[in-house]
Amino acid sequence: MEIVTSWEKQGANKALEQVALNSLREGLPVEIVVKVTDLTIERVQELKAELKAENNK
């Protein structure tokens, strides 16, 4: 039985968020990013908004 620690889960989640960010930068639709990363649609939309704000600086 494998035990996954909370910091391992956090690291995996950060990696998925990075994949989502890269995918959004490449123009993939939110729905596809959700399917690929298994992140919630709300989180992917938040990441997209962060990218938009970043680009407006």
C-alpha positions in Angstrom: 0.0 0.0 0.0 1.4 3.4 -1.0 1.0 6.3 1.4 0.8 9.7 -0.3 1.7 12.6 2.0 0.0 16.0 1.8 3.1 17.7 0.4 3.2 15.1 -2.4 -0.4 15.9 -3.2 0.4 19.6 -3.2 3.4 19.0 -5.5 1.3 16.9 -7.9 -1.4 19.6 -7.9 1.1 22.3 -8.7 2.4 20.3 -11.6 -1.1 19.9 -12.9 -1.7 23.6 -12.6 1.5 24.2 -14.6 0.3 21.9 -17.3 -3.0 23.8 -17.3 -1.3 27.1 -17.6 0.9 26.0 -20.4 -2.1 24.5 -22.2 -4.1 27.7 -21.8 -1.2 29.7 -23.1 -1.2 27.5 -26.2 -4.9 28.3 -26.7 -6.6 25.1 -25.6 -10.2 25.5 -24.5 -10.9 25.4 -20.8 -13.0 22.2 -21.2 -10.1 20.3 -22.8 -7.7 21.5 -20.1 -10.2 20.3 -17.4 -10.3 16.8 -19.1 -6.5 16.6 -19.4 -5.6 17.8 -15.9 -8.6 16.7 -14.0 -8.6 20.1 -12.3 -12.0 21.6 -11.6 -13.5 23.9 -14.2 -13.5 26.7 -11.5 -9.7 26.3 -10.9 -8.9 26.3 -14.6 -11.0 29.4 -15.1 -9.1 31.0 -12.2 -5.8 30.1 -13.9 -7.0 31.6 -17.2 -8.0 34.8 -15.4 -4.6 35.0 -13.8 -3.0 34.6 -17.2 -5.2 37.4 -18.6 -4.2 39.7 -15.7 -0.6 38.8 -16.2 -0.7 39.7 -19.8 -2.4 43.1 -19.1 0.5 44.3 -16.9 
